[in-house]
Amino acid sequence: MKFRPRRYQCPRCRWDFAFRKKRCCPGCGTLLLIVSDVPTDAELTEIKSFWMWDPVKEKWDYIRDWEEHKREAMRKFEQRWRTALVEAKQKLRPLTRWIQ
């Protein structure tokens, strides 16, 4: 079974590619990060703004400020976690007489 590499299209110059060197678009040199790059938080903080591939939406997202993006993601995560806890508590029912 052969695996075909994923094809990407640069959001800036629309260059279509499957392989790139140095995390940049081969056409215009724009910094494009994908999941397999595994950049550290320190690298992203230093870079500040870049394009990141979102595999769920299958499109490029422009991250204007990494620190702000990170804070917003943590806020959304905490909000979802709280909502899940509230829903879990609502689903709990008191024990029936047979179990007590």
N, C-alpha and C positions, 0 to 999 in steps of 0.2 A: 504494500500500500504506500503510495507516494504522497508526501505532504507538500502542498503548494504554499509558498510563503505568502503571508498577508500583504495585500497591496494597500498603500496609503497615497493620499493626494495632499500635497502641501497646501495649507489654507491661504498662503500668500501668493504664490506664483502658479498654483494648480499643477505642479510637476507630479506625475504619477510614478511611484517607485515602490519597490519591495525591499530594497537594501539601501542603507545609507551609512556613511562613515562619520565618525565623530559627533553623533547625535544631531546632525544638521541635514537640512534638505540639500540634495545634490544639485538642485537648480539654482536656488537663491541664497543658500547658507543660513536660513532661519533655523533657530534652535527648536527642535521637535523632540519631545520626550515620549517614550512609550513604556509600558509596564516592565518590559525586560531590561530596560536601562538601569533600574534600581538606583536612582540618585539618592544621596544622603540628604538629611534635613539641612545640614550646613551648606551643602552645594546649592540647594534650592533657595536658601535664604540669601546667599551671595548673588545668585543670578537675579532674583526678584521676579522678573516677568518672563514668561515663556509659553509655548504651546504644548499642551499635554493631551494625549490620545485617550478618549473615553470609550472603552470597549463596549459598554452597555448601549450607549447612544450611537456608536460607530461614527464619531466625528471628533474634530479637534476642538478643545476648549482653551481659550486664551486666559491664562492666569496673570492678572495685572500686578498683584502684590501677593507673594507667597504667604507672608505672615497673616495678612487679612483673610486670605482663602483658608488657611489652616484654622484660624479662630472660628470662622463661619462653619466649617465642617464639624468641628468639635461641638459647637452650639447645636447644630442639627442632630448630631449623634446623641447628645444628652437629652434633647427633646423627645426623640424617638424612643429612647430607653425608658424615660419617665412614662410615656404613653403606654408602652408595653407592660410596665409594672402595674399601672392602674387597671388595664384590661385584664391582667392576670388575677388581680385581687377581686375584680368583679365576677370573674368566672368561678372563684372558690365558693362553695356552698357549705352550709353547716352540715355536720354529720347527721345522718338519719338515725332513727331509733334502732334500726337493725345493727348498725355498725357500733353504736355506743354501747 
